[in-house]
């Protein structure tokens, strides 16, 4: 089969398409023919060597965690999935990436059946970004009806989900994004759209109860200026979490950081919303597996709306 592998950390050019053996199922595993693999920021951070999991990786390493596809074989102990089932999930998170490939093996317990009537490829865009958004909104932000929430990088993979989920709580949703993306975000439920390129966001808005910071760094620190005294800052980028949380503590504002937890119950909640069209998976593009380097370049540019998929 074909797979994308990385032998050394670096620029997108270190992503190589190679031929390798088809993986073999263990007793409790399934072999999945991959329909699509979604690209997430953690992927390029692993590729370039900047993510905190990089010292734990064995080279050469695969890349990618999100997938959707069809079960084509199963281990002898697997009873809840059958050959032919369409599934999605997260494989190898966080230290064994490898969904940028034609087939993958994963524990059956890490898969969830795809609902009828939803395009299988698009479902690859849901797990990691959707769970991150769900847990930011419901667990760590604890957003409630009547509150005001600010979401940074709202047009990205996590942001598009977070806007929809926050709006569904009954909160007023304020977002930052470049002006050409405002109409799309309003369609997802954003009440107020701020163009961060035109003026500092903290000069244009009233205080909020919760900030979901998907940018980090100075943006996260500046967000403290618009939080109410009893507000909550949820910061997601791990590389800048220490600086952002330290600034929050210095101002006696509650700052929270989390790593996405792969909870199938949470993913099921998201799937139900996708199936009944309450939640949209925003897919901006699909590229063949051989163009993984180009896909990474596009993701790193910051101009991709929603999710970008690789099709083996």
C-alpha positions in Angstrom: 0.0 0.0 0.0 1.0 3.7 -0.2 1.6 5.8 2.8 3.1 9.2 3.8 6.1 8.8 6.0 8.6 11.3 7.6 12.2 10.3 8.3 13.3 13.6 9.6 11.6 16.7 11.0 11.4 19.7 8.7 9.5 21.6 6.0 6.6 20.0 4.0 9.1 18.5 1.6 10.0 15.9 4.3 6.6 14.2 3.6 7.4 11.3 1.3 4.9 8.9 -0.4 6.3 5.4 -0.1 5.2 1.8 -0.7 5.0 -0.3 2.5 3.4 -3.5 3.7 -0.3 -3.6 4.5 -0.7 -3.7 8.3 -2.0 -6.8 10.0 -4.9 -6.9 12.5 -4.4 -7.9 16.0 -7.2 -9.8 17.8 -9.0 -6.7 18.9 -8.2 -4.6 15.8 -9.8 -3.7 12.5 -8.2 -3.0 9.2 -9.7 0.1 7.6 -9.6 1.1 3.9 -9.1 4.8 4.3 -11.7 7.0 2.5 -10.1 10.3 3.8 -7.7 11.6 6.3 -8.1 15.1 7.7 -5.2 17.5 8.2 -5.0 19.2 11.6 -2.4 21.8 12.9 -0.9 19.1 15.2 0.1 17.3 12.0 2.4 20.0 10.7 3.7 20.7 14.2 4.7 17.0 14.4 6.2 17.1 10.9 8.4 20.2 11.7 9.4 18.7 15.1 7.9 21.4 17.3 5.1 19.5 19.0 5.5 18.2 22.6 5.0 14.6 21.4 7.9 14.7 19.0 10.6 13.3 21.4 8.3 10.2 21.9 8.1 9.4 18.2 10.0 6.6 16.4 11.4 7.5 13.0 10.3 7.0 10.3 6.9 8.0 11.5 3.5 8.3 9.9 1.5 11.5 10.0 -2.2 12.2 10.8 -4.8 11.1 13.3 -8.2 11.6 11.8 -9.8 9.1 9.4 -12.9 7.7 7.9 -13.2 4.5 5.9 -14.5 1.0 5.5 -13.7 -2.0 7.6 -12.1 -4.6 5.3 -10.8 -7.1 8.0 -11.2 -7.6 11.7 -9.5 -9.5 14.5 -10.9 -12.7 15.9 -12.0 -10.9 19.1 -13.9 -8.1 17.4 -17.7 -8.6 17.5 -19.2 -5.1 17.4 -17.9 -4.2 13.9 -18.2 -6.2 10.7 -16.4 -6.2 7.4 -18.2 -3.6 5.3 -19.0 -1.2 8.1 -18.3 2.4 7.5 -16.4 4.0 10.4 -14.5 7.1 11.5 -12.3 7.9 14.4 -8.8 8.9 15.7 -6.0 6.5 15.3 -2.7 6.5 17.2 -3.3 9.6 19.2 -1.0 11.2 20.3 2.3 9.3 19.8 1.6 6.9 16.9 0.3 9.1 14.0 -0.4 7.4 10.7 -3.7 8.0 8.9 -2.2 9.5 5.7 -2.2 6.1 4.1 -4.4 3.7 2.1 -5.1 1.3 4.9 -4.6 1.4 8.6 -5.0 -0.8 11.6 -6.7 0.5 14.8 -8.4 -1.0 17.8 -12.0 -1.6 17.1 -12.8 0.2 20.3 -11.4 3.5 18.8 -13.9 3.4 15.9 -17.4 4.6 15.7 -19.9 3.7 13.0 -20.8 6.4 10.5 -24.4 7.5 10.4 -26.5 6.8 7.3 -26.9 9.6 4.8 -23.6 11.5 5.5 -20.8 11.5 3.0 -18.0 9.2 4.4 -15.1 11.3 3.2 -16.4 14.5 5.0 -16.7 12.6 8.3 -12.9 12.4 8.4 -13.0 16.1 9.2 -15.0 15.7 12.4 -13.1 13.7 15.1 -10.1 15.8 16.4 -11.3 19.3 15.5 -14.9 18.5 16.6 -13.9 17.0 19.9 -11.5 19.9 20.6 -14.4 22.4 20.0 -16.9 20.3 22.0 -14.6 20.1 25.0 -13.6 23.7 24.8 -17.3 24.8 24.7 -18.9 22.4 27.1 -16.2 21.1 29.5 -13.7 23.8 29.9 -15.5 26.9 28.8 -18.7 25.7 30.4 -20.6 28.1 28.1 -24.2 28.8 29.1 -27.3 30.5 27.5 -27.1 34.3 27.9 -23.3 34.5 28.0 -21.1 36.3 25.5 -18.2 34.2 24.1 -15.3 35.3 21.9 -13.8 32.8 19.6 -10.4 33.4 17.9 -9.5 31.8 14.5 -13.2 31.1 14.1 -12.9 30.1 10.4 -10.4 27.3 11.1 -11.1 23.6 11.6 -11.8 23.9 15.3 -13.3 27.3 15.1 -16.0 26.4 12.6 -17.3 23.8 15.0 -16.9 26.0 18.1 -19.0 28.8 16.6 -21.8 26.4 15.9 -21.6 24.6 19.3 -21.4 27.9 21.2 -24.4 29.3 19.4 -26.4 26.2 20.2 -25.9 26.8 23.9 -27.8 30.1 23.6 -24.7 32.3 24.0 -24.0 35.4 22.0 -21.0 34.6 19.7 -18.3 37.1 18.8 -15.6 35.9 16.4 -12.3 37.2 15.0 -11.5 36.4 11.4 -10.4 38.2 8.2 -13.3 40.1 6.6 -13.8 37.8 3.6 -14.8 35.0 6.0 -17.4 36.9 7.9 -20.4 35.9 5.7 -19.6 32.2 6.2 -19.2 32.6 9.9 -22.5 34.5 10.2 -24.1 31.5 8.4 -22.7 29.2 11.1 -24.2 31.4 13.9 -21.7 34.2 14.6 -23.5 37.3 15.9 -20.6 39.7 15.7 -17.5 39.3 13.4 -14.4 41.4 14.0 -11.7 41.8 11.4 -8.5 41.4 13.3 -6.5 42.9 10.4 -8.4 46.2 10.5 -8.0 47.0 14.2 -7.1 45.3 17.5 -10.1 43.2 18.5 -9.9 44.4 22.2 -10.6 47.9 21.1 -13.9 47.1 19.4 -15.9 45.0 21.8 -17.7 44.8 25.1 -16.6 42.4 27.8 -17.2 38.7 27.4 -17.7 35.8 29.8 -15.6 33.2 27.9 -12.8 33.4 25.4 -11.9 30.3 23.3 -8.4 31.1 22.2 -7.3 29.0 19.2 -4.4 31.3 18.3 -2.3 31.5 21.4 0.6 33.8 22.1 -0.1 37.5 22.2 -3.7 37.0 21.0 -4.4 34.9 24.1 -2.7 37.4 26.4 -4.6 40.3 24.8 -7.9 38.4 25.3 -7.6 39.1 29.0 -8.4 42.7 28.3 -11.9 41.8 27.2 -12.8 39.2 29.8 -15.1 40.0 32.7 -13.5 39.7 36.1 -15.1 36.3 36.7 -14.6 35.2 33.0 -12.7 32.2 31.7 -10.0 32.0 29.1 -9.7 28.7 27.4 -6.4 28.5 25.4 -5.8 25.6 23.1 -2.3 25.9 21.4 0.1 24.0 23.6 3.3 25.9 22.5 2.2 29.2 24.1 0.1 27.9 27.0 2.6 28.7 29.7 2.9 32.4 28.7 -0.9 32.8 28.3 -1.8 31.0 31.6 0.9 33.0 33.5 -0.5 36.3 32.2 -4.0 35.2 33.3 -2.8 34.3 36.7 -1.0 37.6 37.1 -4.3 39.3 36.4 -6.2 37.0 38.7 -8.3 35.7 35.8 -9.0 32.0 35.4 -7.1 30.5 32.5 -7.5 26.9 31.3 -5.6 24.7 29.0 -6.5 21.2 27.9 -5.5 18.5 25.5 -8.3 16.9 23.5 -9.5 13.7 25.1 -10.7 11.0 22.7 -14.1 10.3 24.2 -16.5 8.3 22.0 -19.5 9.6 23.9 -18.5 13.1 22.9 -18.0 12.0 19.3 -21.4 10.4 19.3 -23.0 13.7 20.4 -21.2 15.4 17.5 -22.3 12.7 15.0 -25.9 13.0 16.0 -25.8 16.7 15.3 -24.1 16.1 11.9 -26.7 13.4 11.0 -29.7 15.7 11.8 -27.9 18.7 10.1 -27.5 20.8 13.2 -23.7 20.7 12.8 -21.9 21.3 9.5 -18.5 19.9 8.6 -16.9 22.7 6.6 -14.6 21.1 4.0 -12.7 23.6 1.9 -10.7 21.2 -0.2 -9.7 17.6 -1.0 -6.3 16.6 -2.3 -4.8 13.2 -3.3 -2.4 11.6 -0.9 0.6 12.3 -3.1 0.0 16.1 -2.5 0.3 15.9 1.3 3.2 18.5 1.2 1.0 21.0 -0.7 -1.8 20.3 1.8 0.5 21.2 4.6 1.6 24.4 2.9 -2.0 25.4 2.6 -2.9 24.6 6.2 0.2 26.5 7.5 -0.8 29.6 5.4 -3.8 30.1 7.7 -6.1 30.7 4.8 -7.9 27.4 4.8 -11.6 27.6 5.9 -12.7 24.6 7.9 -11.1 21.3 7.0 -8.7 20.1 4.3 -8.8 16.4 3.4 -6.4 13.9 1.9 -7.9 11.2 -0.3 -5.7 8.0 -0.5 
